[in-house]
Amino acid sequence: MTSKSSELLREALALPPDERVHIAERLLSSLDTPADTRIEELWAIEAEDRLDAFERGELKTFSAEEVFNRIGPPAK
């Protein structure tokens, strides 16, 4: 890490949490590639399709109790 990067990080860490979150989100989104954006779009379409199917009653659903009974107790 360069001295400029270290100084920038030190200053960023001194900011209030909400400002740090905003900066972190902007930095992370700057790493997205067009392929990543396309994948996000496809997942959004898939989520909408699944929600529509659920609302039409076409998906089998399970209660949380059924799911937890099926998978058993948490590992220790």
N, CA, C and O of each residue as an XYZ file, in Angstrom:
304
protein
N       0.859     -1.169      0.000
C       0.000      0.000      0.000
C       0.902      1.227      0.000
O       1.857      1.305      0.772
N       0.599      2.166     -0.854
C       1.398      3.385     -0.926
C       1.112      4.275      0.279
O       0.134      4.074      0.999
N       1.970      5.246      0.482
C       1.748      6.161      1.604
C       0.476      6.979      1.382
O      -0.228      7.315      2.335
N       0.185      7.299      0.113
C      -1.052      8.028     -0.183
C      -2.267      7.171      0.166
O      -3.235      7.666      0.743
N      -2.214      5.874     -0.190
C      -3.316      4.967      0.136
C      -3.478      4.827      1.642
O      -4.597      4.832      2.155
N      -2.369      4.704      2.342
C      -2.419      4.570      3.806
C      -3.042      5.801      4.440
O      -3.852      5.686      5.361
N      -2.672      6.965      3.957
C      -3.224      8.208      4.484
C      -4.722      8.306      4.186
O      -5.508      8.706      5.045
N      -5.107      7.941      2.974
C      -6.512      7.957      2.597
C      -7.320      7.002      3.471
O      -8.415      7.341      3.920
N      -6.780      5.808      3.711
C      -7.453      4.839      4.567
C      -7.589      5.369      5.992
O      -8.646      5.230      6.607
N      -6.524      5.975      6.520
C      -6.571      6.525      7.873
C      -7.670      7.587      7.977
O      -8.420      7.618      8.952
N      -7.756      8.449      6.974
C      -8.779      9.494      6.981
C     -10.177      8.892      6.850
O     -11.113      9.333      7.517
N     -10.313      7.888      5.991
C     -11.621      7.260      5.804
C     -12.088      6.577      7.082
O     -13.268      6.647      7.426
N     -11.188      5.928      7.778
C     -11.562      5.240      9.021
C     -11.969      6.203     10.127
O     -12.620      5.800     11.091
N     -11.595      7.458     10.000
C     -11.970      8.459     11.002
C     -13.360      9.040     10.734
O     -13.894      9.775     11.564
N     -13.943      8.716      9.588
C     -15.274      9.229      9.240
C     -16.361      8.525     10.048
O     -16.137      7.437     10.577
N     -17.540      9.146     10.142
C     -18.672      8.484     10.799
C     -19.063      7.219     10.022
O     -18.825      7.131      8.817
N     -19.658      6.246     10.710
C     -20.008      4.972     10.070
C     -20.818      5.101      8.786
O     -20.543      4.395      7.816
N     -21.810      5.987      8.759
C     -22.635      6.091      7.551
C     -21.825      6.575      6.352
O     -22.076      6.142      5.227
N     -20.870      7.453      6.571
C     -20.019      7.912      5.472
C     -19.060      6.803      5.029
O     -18.780      6.664      3.838
N     -18.560      6.021      5.979
C     -17.681      4.890      5.624
C     -18.445      3.869      4.796
O     -17.904      3.320      3.836
N     -19.703      3.610      5.159
C     -20.524      2.675      4.388
C     -20.680      3.184      2.960
O     -20.526      2.417      2.009
N     -20.980      4.451      2.804
C     -21.162      5.023      1.469
C     -19.881      4.864      0.644
O     -19.939      4.469     -0.520
N     -18.747      5.165      1.235
C     -17.467      5.034      0.523
C     -17.203      3.578      0.169
O     -16.782      3.274     -0.948
N     -17.446      2.682      1.109
C     -17.208      1.257      0.847
C     -18.087      0.755     -0.292
O     -17.623      0.008     -1.153
N     -19.348      1.160     -0.300
C     -20.257      0.749     -1.376
C     -19.781      1.271     -2.721
O     -19.807      0.546     -3.715
N     -19.346      2.522     -2.758
C     -18.860      3.102     -4.013
C     -17.595      2.394     -4.482
O     -17.441      2.126     -5.673
N     -16.693      2.091     -3.562
C     -15.464      1.386     -3.947
C     -15.777     -0.003     -4.481
O     -15.235     -0.415     -5.507
N     -16.647     -0.722     -3.791
C     -17.006     -2.070     -4.243
C     -17.712     -2.042     -5.590
O     -17.435     -2.879     -6.449
N     -18.611     -1.102     -5.785
C     -19.321     -1.044     -7.059
C     -18.379     -0.671     -8.203
O     -18.646     -1.011     -9.356
N     -17.285      0.022     -7.900
C     -16.324      0.366     -8.953
C     -15.585     -0.860     -9.456
O     -14.955     -0.811    -10.513
N     -15.652     -1.966     -8.712
C     -14.993     -3.208     -9.120
C     -15.882     -4.077     -9.990
O     -15.411     -5.047    -10.584
N     -17.167     -3.742    -10.071
C     -18.093     -4.525    -10.890
C     -17.692     -4.435    -12.353
O     -17.351     -3.370    -12.867
N     -17.744     -5.565    -12.990
C     -17.471     -5.602    -14.419
C     -18.795     -5.713    -15.150
O     -19.813     -6.025    -14.532
N     -18.807     -5.464    -16.456
C     -20.064     -5.625    -17.190
C     -20.659     -7.022    -17.027
O     -21.880     -7.170    -16.975
N     -19.815     -8.042    -16.946
C     -20.325     -9.405    -16.748
C     -21.050     -9.506    -15.419
O     -22.098    -10.146    -15.331
N     -20.498     -8.875    -14.374
C     -21.146     -8.888    -13.064
C     -22.512     -8.217    -13.136
O     -23.475     -8.701    -12.542
N     -22.597     -7.120    -13.852
C     -23.856     -6.399    -13.992
C     -24.891     -7.272    -14.692
O     -26.055     -7.298    -14.294
N     -24.471     -7.985    -15.729
C     -25.389     -8.864    -16.463
C     -25.882     -9.987    -15.554
O     -27.058    -10.348    -15.600
N     -25.004    -10.538    -14.736
C     -25.391    -11.604    -13.810
C     -26.424    -11.072    -12.813
O     -27.407    -11.748    -12.512
N     -26.197     -9.862    -12.303
C     -27.150     -9.262    -11.371
C     -28.508     -9.069    -12.037
O     -29.546     -9.308    -11.420
N     -28.501     -8.639    -13.294
C     -29.756     -8.458    -14.022
C     -30.484     -9.793    -14.179
O     -31.698     -9.872    -13.993
N     -29.732    -10.841    -14.522
C     -30.344    -12.160    -14.688
C     -30.917    -12.679    -13.377
O     -31.995    -13.273    -13.371
N     -30.212    -12.464    -12.259
C     -30.727    -12.893    -10.958
C     -31.981    -12.109    -10.585
O     -32.909    -12.664     -9.996
N     -32.013    -10.824    -10.925
C     -33.206    -10.022    -10.639
C     -34.403    -10.566    -11.417
O     -35.508    -10.655    -10.882
N     -34.180    -10.927    -12.677
C     -35.248    -11.511    -13.489
C     -35.700    -12.835    -12.890
O     -36.898    -13.104    -12.799
N     -34.736    -13.666    -12.480
C     -35.061    -14.961    -11.871
C     -35.869    -14.770    -10.592
O     -36.844    -15.484    -10.358
N     -35.466    -13.810     -9.767
C     -36.189    -13.550     -8.517
C     -37.624    -13.123     -8.797
O     -38.551    -13.575     -8.125
N     -37.810    -12.257     -9.785
C     -39.162    -11.827    -10.150
C     -39.992    -12.998    -10.668
O     -41.165    -13.136    -10.321
N     -39.379    -13.839    -11.498
C     -40.087    -15.013    -12.013
C     -40.515    -15.944    -10.877
O     -41.630    -16.466    -10.875
N     -39.612    -16.142     -9.913
C     -39.945    -17.019     -8.782
C     -41.056    -16.420     -7.933
O     -41.957    -17.133     -7.492
N     -40.994    -15.111     -7.702
C     -42.038    -14.455     -6.922
C     -43.384    -14.562     -7.629
O     -44.404    -14.843     -6.999
N     -43.382    -14.338     -8.943
C     -44.627    -14.459     -9.713
C     -45.190    -15.879     -9.611
O     -46.392    -16.062     -9.419
N     -44.311    -16.889     -9.742
C     -44.757    -18.286     -9.647
C     -45.311    -18.569     -8.255
O     -46.311    -19.274     -8.116
N     -44.670    -18.027     -7.230
C     -45.157    -18.203     -5.858
C     -46.549    -17.599     -5.706
O     -47.456    -18.215     -5.146
N     -46.693    -16.378     -6.218
C     -47.983    -15.690     -6.083
C     -49.095    -16.391     -6.865
O     -50.268    -16.277     -6.507
N     -48.738    -17.112     -7.926
C     -49.723    -17.882     -8.692
C     -49.982    -19.249     -8.059
O     -50.832    -20.002     -8.535
N     -49.252    -19.571     -6.986
C     -49.421    -20.848     -6.307
C     -48.750    -22.010     -7.025
O     -49.133    -23.162     -6.821
N     -47.770    -21.731     -7.850
C     -47.107    -22.767     -8.630
C     -45.870    -23.353     -7.951
O     -45.288    -24.315     -8.453
N     -45.466    -22.790     -6.823
C     -44.293    -23.285     -6.114
C     -44.703    -23.968     -4.820
O     -45.582    -23.487     -4.104
N     -44.068    -25.083     -4.529
C     -44.305    -25.744     -3.259
C     -43.496    -25.007     -2.202
O     -42.314    -24.721     -2.392
N     -44.142    -24.710     -1.105
C     -43.454    -23.987     -0.028
C     -43.371    -24.857      1.216
O     -44.127    -25.813      1.383
N     -42.438    -24.503      2.081
C     -42.233    -25.208      3.341
C     -42.137    -24.187      4.452
O     -41.550    -23.120      4.273
N     -42.711    -24.508      5.599
C     -42.580    -23.616      6.751
C     -41.155    -23.720      7.285
O     -40.446    -24.687      7.009
N     -40.752    -22.727      8.041
C     -39.426    -22.758      8.654
C     -39.284    -23.989      9.543
O     -38.225    -24.615      9.582
N     -40.350    -24.331     10.253
C     -40.318    -25.498     11.135
C     -40.022    -26.774     10.334
O     -39.225    -27.611     10.758
N     -40.673    -26.909      9.171
C     -40.425    -28.084      8.328
C     -38.968    -28.135      7.860
O     -38.339    -29.193      7.865
N     -38.457    -27.006      7.466
C     -37.075    -26.950      6.982
C     -36.111    -27.322      8.096
O     -35.221    -28.149      7.897
N     -36.280    -26.719      9.269
C     -35.367    -26.997     10.377
C     -35.480    -28.437     10.844
O     -34.479    -29.042     11.229
N     -36.676    -28.992     10.817
C     -36.829    -30.421     11.176
C     -36.135    -31.312     10.173
O     -35.559    -32.336     10.542
N     -36.182    -30.938      8.918
C     -35.561    -31.732      7.870
C     -34.029    -31.715      7.965
O     -33.378    -32.742      7.775
N     -33.458    -30.531      8.263
C     -31.990    -30.452      8.290
C     -31.395    -30.861      9.625
O     -30.195    -31.126      9.708
N     -32.202    -30.916     10.665
C     -31.711    -31.341     11.965
C     -31.090    -30.213     12.754
O     -31.059    -29.066     12.308
N     -30.589    -30.553     13.944
C     -30.031    -29.506     14.830
C     -28.713    -28.967     14.267
O     -28.036    -29.648     13.496
N     -28.354    -27.735     14.660
C     -27.118    -27.138     14.175
C     -25.898    -27.915     14.665
O     -25.910    -28.477     15.760
N     -24.852    -27.941     13.849
C     -23.606    -28.604     14.232
C     -22.894    -27.782     15.286
O     -23.002    -26.556     15.309
N     -22.175    -28.455     16.148
C     -21.437    -27.740     17.195
C     -19.970    -27.767     16.930
O     -19.192    -27.215     17.707
